[in-house]
């Protein structure tokens, strides 16, 4: 899934790095940077989504920075999409966080926000 999303970002003209210890993907374009956490298939998608959001929050700068955003990518299946959708949109807006889903064929679908 991470490879599929990284490929999608590249097709959108982002410069993508996956060899990072910080998060699964770091992408840059036009002076903007996005940090991406990817969560694949899970027996407990709600816990995995909550964990991923927490991981992204820990990477956020202490001062507001409009050039940095964050994205959570989940598997495009009902349990994971529902779990991601439980995060309040107001909070996701405040955090500058977007949600995406990747299907089994590698197709990317935006659920909320924009990287």
URZINOR-V127043 format. One line per field, one symbol per residue. ss: DSSP state (A for helix, B for strand, O for the rest). phi: phi as a letter, one per 30 degrees, with the letter a starting at -180 (. if undefined). burial: 1 if it has 9 or more other ideal C-beta (glycine too) atoms within 8 Angstrom, else 0. Layout:
ss: ???
phi: ???
burial: ???
This chain:
ss: OAAAAAAAAAAOOOBBBOOOOOOOBBBBBOOBBBBBBBBOOOOOAAAAAAAAAAAAAAAOOOOOOOOBBBBBBBBOOAAAAAAAAOOOAAAAAAAOBBBBBBOOOOOBBBBBOOO
phi: .dddddddeedcidccbcccddbdbbbbahicbbcbccbdeadbddddddddddddedddddcebddbbbbccbddbedddddddddddedddediccbbbcddcjdcbdcaiad
burial: 1101111111000101010100111111100111111110010010011111101100110000000111111111000111111010000100101111111001011111101
